[in-house]
């Protein structure tokens, strides 16, 4: 039977009403639809771990060890990229300005997040506001070392040498703002000696300079110095921590050697750009903690003199804040600065 004009109008009105009602429902569905990125669990592609110092040091070695373990666990490559310069500021700044998606992180250190903000007249990043802490990775004591051929065998010997030759004794460090640099500045203040600081582009070249006789002593982290100490090319005199290190219990502390209150250690940990989603931060933290608790990783780190020290993100943030206050006081007291 042929449709009447009334039927045609009824169908037209029904279609128009359906189209009108479909618009808000479509909009609501679009609002409810999850973002494509949110649907993809992290990590869905390779990630980059920036080491803000040259290859060869303990921070770099541990970073590569962690990257390998995380790559195996995640089924995605974690690629290490060395971006040294300005006491670690170059690499840290690159990460601070990276997209906050968790795919670029930095192995931050004492220098980049505790010392440099007080040592440098201006900073390219804010060590607190521009980062999301993931976990502390390791703490390692610093050790006072001299060339194996040096007549210096104790802290008192070194003080005597420096006082007998004012302005002629040099100490090296891996960079401005490193624990080795600040330990040397504290030694200078506490002993009233006239010594000069020579910064190098990493712990490895600073150690080589000591072996070559270009410097007279240095405060190096135990992880970096251990191989050369065992090899007989340098002599370890004392550790810089308040307590003797379980990694080298035979070495006295600086306090036991006549310098009470001397307490400095090296540390490093992973941080992402500020604004990284909480679930991605949690994923990184879980991966780091699992890797640092793995027996093979712990064994390799301890053999290098690095004490595995996983934390929660909140614990790492509180630790950084405490260290910043501590080293701000040491920098002010010593007058150390970088032009």
ZAVEX-604995 format. One line per 5 residues: number of its first residue (from 1); for each residue x, y, z of C-alpha. Coordinates in Angstrom, 1 decimal. Example, Ala and Ser with C-alpha at 12.3 -4.5 7.8 and 13.67 -1.06 7.14 Angstrom:
BEGIN
1) 12.3/-4.5/7.8 ~ 13.7/-1.1/7.1;
***
This chain:
BEGIN
1) 0.0/0.0/0.0 ~ 1.4/3.4/-1.0 ~ 2.5/5.7/1.8 ~ 0.3/8.6/2.6 ~ 1.7/12.1/3.0;
6) 1.0/11.8/6.8 ~ 3.1/8.6/7.0 ~ 6.0/10.3/5.1 ~ 5.9/13.3/7.5 ~ 5.8/10.9/10.5;
11) 8.9/9.1/9.2 ~ 10.7/12.3/8.5 ~ 10.0/13.6/12.0 ~ 11.1/10.3/13.6 ~ 14.4/10.4/11.6;
16) 15.1/14.0/12.6 ~ 14.4/13.2/16.3 ~ 16.7/10.2/16.2 ~ 19.5/12.2/14.6 ~ 19.0/15.0/17.3;
21) 19.2/12.5/20.1 ~ 22.2/10.7/18.6 ~ 24.4/13.8/18.9 ~ 24.6/14.0/22.8 ~ 24.9/10.3/23.0;
26) 27.8/10.3/20.6 ~ 29.4/13.1/22.5 ~ 29.0/11.3/25.8 ~ 30.5/8.2/24.3 ~ 33.5/10.2/23.1;
31) 34.0/11.6/26.5 ~ 33.9/8.1/28.1 ~ 36.2/6.6/25.5 ~ 39.7/6.0/27.0 ~ 42.6/7.8/25.5;
36) 44.7/5.7/23.2 ~ 47.8/6.3/25.2 ~ 46.0/5.3/28.4 ~ 45.0/2.0/26.8 ~ 48.6/1.1/26.2;
41) 50.4/-0.2/29.3 ~ 53.9/1.3/30.0 ~ 56.3/0.6/28.5 ~ 55.1/0.1/25.0 ~ 58.3/1.2/23.3;
46) 62.0/1.6/24.2 ~ 62.9/4.0/27.0 ~ 66.0/6.2/27.4 ~ 68.1/6.3/30.6 ~ 70.3/9.4/30.5;
51) 73.6/9.2/32.4 ~ 74.8/12.8/32.9 ~ 78.5/11.8/33.2 ~ 81.0/10.1/30.9 ~ 81.1/6.3/30.4;
56) 83.3/4.3/32.8 ~ 82.3/5.6/36.2 ~ 80.3/3.7/38.9 ~ 77.1/5.7/38.1 ~ 77.4/4.7/34.4;
61) 78.2/1.1/35.3 ~ 75.2/0.8/37.6 ~ 73.0/2.6/35.1 ~ 73.9/0.0/32.4 ~ 73.3/-2.9/34.8;
66) 69.9/-1.5/35.7 ~ 69.0/-0.8/32.1 ~ 69.8/-4.4/31.1 ~ 67.7/-5.9/34.0 ~ 64.8/-3.6/33.2;
71) 65.0/-4.4/29.5 ~ 64.8/-8.1/30.3 ~ 61.9/-7.7/32.7 ~ 59.8/-5.3/30.5 ~ 60.5/-6.8/27.1;
76) 61.4/-3.3/25.9 ~ 64.9/-1.9/25.5 ~ 66.1/0.7/28.1 ~ 68.9/2.4/26.3 ~ 71.6/4.2/28.2;
81) 72.7/7.6/26.8 ~ 75.7/9.5/28.2 ~ 75.3/13.3/28.2 ~ 78.1/14.7/30.3 ~ 78.8/18.4/31.0;
86) 78.6/21.1/33.7 ~ 78.7/18.7/36.6 ~ 75.8/16.7/35.3 ~ 73.6/19.7/34.6 ~ 73.6/19.1/30.8;
91) 72.1/15.6/31.0 ~ 69.7/16.5/33.8 ~ 68.4/19.5/32.0 ~ 67.8/17.5/28.9 ~ 65.6/15.1/30.9;
96) 63.8/17.9/32.8 ~ 62.7/19.3/29.4 ~ 61.6/16.0/27.9 ~ 58.0/14.9/27.6 ~ 56.7/13.6/30.9;
101) 55.7/10.2/29.6 ~ 58.2/8.1/31.4 ~ 60.2/7.2/28.3 ~ 63.1/9.5/29.3 ~ 64.7/9.3/32.8;
106) 68.0/10.5/34.3 ~ 70.4/8.9/36.7 ~ 70.5/11.9/39.0 ~ 73.3/12.2/41.6 ~ 74.5/14.2/44.6;
111) 75.8/16.9/42.2 ~ 72.8/17.3/40.0 ~ 70.2/17.4/42.7 ~ 71.8/18.4/46.0 ~ 75.0/20.4/45.4;
116) 74.8/22.2/42.0 ~ 71.7/24.3/43.0 ~ 74.0/26.0/45.7 ~ 77.3/25.8/43.7 ~ 76.3/27.3/40.4;
121) 75.1/31.0/40.2 ~ 72.3/29.9/37.8 ~ 70.8/26.6/37.0 ~ 69.1/25.5/33.7 ~ 66.5/23.5/35.7;
126) 64.9/23.4/39.1 ~ 66.1/20.3/40.9 ~ 62.9/19.9/42.8 ~ 60.0/21.3/40.7 ~ 61.2/19.8/37.3;
131) 61.5/16.2/38.4 ~ 59.5/13.3/39.7 ~ 61.7/11.0/41.9 ~ 61.5/7.3/41.1 ~ 63.9/5.7/43.5;
136) 67.3/6.0/45.1 ~ 69.5/3.5/43.5 ~ 72.8/3.3/45.4 ~ 74.9/5.0/48.1 ~ 78.6/4.6/48.2;
141) 81.2/6.0/50.6 ~ 83.9/8.2/49.3 ~ 87.5/7.3/50.1 ~ 90.6/9.4/50.5 ~ 93.2/8.1/48.1;
146) 96.7/9.0/47.1 ~ 99.1/7.7/44.5 ~ 100.7/4.4/45.6 ~ 104.1/5.9/45.3 ~ 103.2/8.9/47.6;
151) 104.8/9.0/51.1 ~ 101.4/10.0/52.5 ~ 100.0/7.1/54.5 ~ 97.4/8.8/56.8 ~ 95.2/11.9/57.0;
156) 97.7/13.5/59.4 ~ 100.5/12.9/56.8 ~ 98.4/14.7/54.1 ~ 97.6/17.6/56.4 ~ 101.3/17.9/57.1;
161) 102.2/17.8/53.4 ~ 99.6/20.5/52.5 ~ 100.8/22.8/55.4 ~ 104.4/22.4/54.4 ~ 103.7/23.3/50.7;
166) 100.9/25.9/50.7 ~ 99.4/26.4/47.2 ~ 101.3/23.5/45.7 ~ 99.1/20.6/46.6 ~ 96.2/19.8/44.3;
171) 93.2/17.5/44.6 ~ 91.1/16.2/41.7 ~ 87.5/15.3/41.4 ~ 85.1/13.9/38.8 ~ 83.3/17.2/38.4;
176) 82.4/20.5/40.0 ~ 79.8/19.8/42.6 ~ 80.6/16.1/43.0 ~ 81.0/14.5/46.4 ~ 84.7/14.4/45.8;
181) 84.8/18.1/45.2 ~ 82.8/19.0/48.3 ~ 84.8/16.5/50.4 ~ 88.0/18.3/49.3 ~ 86.5/21.7/50.1;
186) 85.5/20.5/53.6 ~ 89.0/19.1/54.1 ~ 90.4/22.4/53.2 ~ 88.2/24.3/55.6 ~ 88.7/21.9/58.5;
191) 92.5/21.8/58.2 ~ 93.0/25.4/57.2 ~ 95.2/24.4/54.3 ~ 95.8/26.1/51.0 ~ 95.0/23.5/48.3;
196) 93.6/23.8/44.8 ~ 90.7/21.9/43.2 ~ 91.1/20.5/39.7 ~ 87.8/19.2/38.2 ~ 87.8/16.6/35.5;
201) 85.1/15.3/33.2 ~ 84.4/12.2/35.3 ~ 85.6/10.0/38.0 ~ 87.7/7.8/35.6 ~ 89.8/10.6/34.2;
206) 90.3/12.1/37.6 ~ 91.6/8.8/38.9 ~ 93.9/8.5/36.0 ~ 95.3/12.0/36.7 ~ 96.1/10.9/40.3;
211) 97.8/7.8/39.0 ~ 99.8/9.9/36.6 ~ 100.9/12.2/39.4 ~ 99.0/15.3/38.1 ~ 97.2/15.6/41.4;
216) 98.3/14.7/45.0 ~ 95.1/13.2/46.3 ~ 91.4/12.9/45.7 ~ 88.2/11.8/47.4 ~ 86.7/9.3/45.0;
221) 83.7/7.1/45.5 ~ 84.7/3.6/46.6 ~ 83.0/2.0/43.7 ~ 85.1/3.9/41.2 ~ 88.4/3.5/43.2;
226) 88.1/-0.1/44.3 ~ 89.7/-1.7/41.2 ~ 92.8/0.6/41.4 ~ 93.1/0.2/45.1 ~ 93.1/-3.6/44.7;
231) 95.5/-3.3/41.8 ~ 98.0/-1.4/43.9 ~ 98.1/1.8/41.8 ~ 96.5/4.0/44.5 ~ 96.4/3.8/48.3;
236) 93.2/4.2/50.3 ~ 93.6/6.1/53.6 ~ 90.2/6.7/55.0 ~ 86.5/6.7/54.2 ~ 84.4/9.9/54.4;
241) 81.3/8.5/56.0 ~ 80.5/8.8/59.7 ~ 80.8/5.0/60.2 ~ 83.2/2.6/58.7 ~ 82.0/1.1/55.5;
246) 81.0/-2.6/55.4 ~ 82.5/-2.6/51.9 ~ 85.9/-1.8/53.3 ~ 85.8/-2.3/57.1 ~ 89.6/-2.1/57.4;
251) 89.6/1.6/56.5 ~ 89.2/4.2/59.3 ~ 86.8/7.1/59.0 ~ 88.0/10.6/58.6 ~ 86.6/11.3/62.0;
256) 88.7/8.5/63.5 ~ 91.7/10.0/61.7 ~ 91.4/13.3/63.5 ~ 88.6/15.1/61.6 ~ 85.4/14.9/63.7;
261) 82.1/15.5/62.0 ~ 83.4/14.7/58.5 ~ 80.5/12.8/56.8 ~ 80.1/12.8/53.0 ~ 79.0/10.0/50.6;
266) 78.1/9.7/47.0 ~ 74.6/8.6/45.9 ~ 72.6/8.4/42.7 ~ 69.0/7.6/41.8 ~ 66.5/7.7/38.9;
271) 64.2/10.6/38.2 ~ 61.6/11.4/35.5 ~ 60.4/14.7/34.3 ~ 57.8/16.4/36.5 ~ 54.3/15.6/35.5;
276) 55.0/11.9/34.7 ~ 51.7/10.0/35.4 ~ 51.6/8.3/38.8 ~ 51.0/4.9/37.3 ~ 54.2/5.2/35.2;
281) 56.2/6.4/38.2 ~ 54.9/3.3/40.1 ~ 55.9/1.1/37.2 ~ 59.4/2.5/37.2 ~ 59.7/2.2/40.9;
286) 58.6/-1.4/41.0 ~ 61.0/-2.3/38.2 ~ 63.9/-0.5/39.9 ~ 63.2/-2.1/43.3 ~ 62.9/-5.6/41.8;
291) 66.2/-5.1/39.9 ~ 68.1/-3.9/42.9 ~ 66.8/-6.8/45.0 ~ 67.9/-9.3/42.4 ~ 70.8/-11.4/43.9;
296) 73.0/-11.1/40.7 ~ 72.5/-7.3/40.6 ~ 73.3/-6.8/44.3 ~ 76.4/-9.0/44.0 ~ 77.7/-7.0/41.0;
301) 77.0/-3.6/42.6 ~ 78.6/-4.6/46.0 ~ 81.6/-5.9/44.1 ~ 82.0/-2.4/42.7 ~ 81.6/-0.7/46.1;
306) 78.0/0.5/45.5 ~ 75.4/-0.3/48.2 ~ 72.0/-1.0/46.6 ~ 69.4/1.3/48.3 ~ 65.9/1.1/46.7;
311) 63.3/3.5/48.1 ~ 59.8/4.7/47.4 ~ 59.4/7.9/45.3 ~ 58.4/9.8/48.4 ~ 61.3/8.5/50.4;
316) 63.7/9.5/47.6 ~ 62.2/13.0/47.5 ~ 62.6/13.5/51.2 ~ 66.2/12.2/51.0 ~ 67.0/14.7/48.2;
321) 65.6/17.6/50.3 ~ 67.7/16.7/53.3 ~ 70.9/16.4/51.1 ~ 70.2/19.8/49.5 ~ 70.1/21.5/52.9;
326) 73.3/19.7/54.1 ~ 75.4/20.6/51.0 ~ 74.1/24.2/50.9 ~ 75.7/24.6/54.3 ~ 79.0/23.1/53.1;
331) 79.1/25.2/50.0 ~ 78.5/28.3/51.9 ~ 81.0/27.4/54.6 ~ 83.7/26.6/52.1 ~ 83.0/29.4/49.7;
336) 83.2/27.0/46.8 ~ 81.6/28.3/43.5 ~ 81.6/27.7/39.8 ~ 81.8/30.7/37.5;
***
